[in-house]
Amino acid sequence: GSQVAVGTHKGLVQVWDVASSKRVCVLNGHNARVGALAWNGDVLSSGSRDRLILQRDVRTPCIIPDRRLAGHRQEVCGLKWSPDSQYLASGGNDNKLFVWNLHSLSPVQTYTEHNAAVKAIAWSPHHHGLLASGGGTADRCIRFWNTLTGQPMQSVDTGSQVCNLAWSKHASELVSTHGYSQNQILVWRYPSLAQVAKLTGHTYRVLYLAMSPDGEAIVTGAGDETLRFWNVFSKARSQKESKSALNLFTSLR
């Protein structure tokens, strides 16, 4: 849509209308910085250092959140809604990855295999129920989960802190951005986890990642105060690839 949400250091969530450059509303409820936000239609989820996840419908902003999800024991640093809008994945500084549904106030799935904070989270647009997550400096792994069964799948040690993950819209590939110590950007093929590309240039950890609307390019922002644009996913190349690899269950262990 035409709205952008901003989480602030004071625990507020601001919603702005991009077209008019005006602030639509300010949402209270958190008492510490808001470092993770995720849209699901008109519903906005926010994760904070106060360990809570709050969900609100921005069309009817009220003082009391629609839902208050308490489960993490440290800061919530990653949030992503599934493509079918039914499940919310959250990662925390407590090294945990939770999956929540639309009805329960407790996580329906808990994954504890990461050994560091889970900031990087991405749902596959190709395989229903496939979730990828990345761990921080003490973990360095990208892990894959079948949320339909709750089973862990593959894992790959990237050698660096994992800051972001994003799936290609066109192919069964994903891109990861990294911090200490390589500060690189990697493109992986799934489910083989073969490394397709390695992009270097940032000199500090690559904390931010966004994909272009056509799904072919990404922009990354790093602690080196640069934004860099990369063409990582080719639509033409992906259309030539076999679709047989897109079966989630061929790669279960």
Summary of the structure (lengths in Angstrom):
residues: 253
radius of gyration: 17.7
end to end distance: 39.3
largest distance: 51.2
contacts: 847
relative contact order: 0.09
helix: 6%
strand: 47%
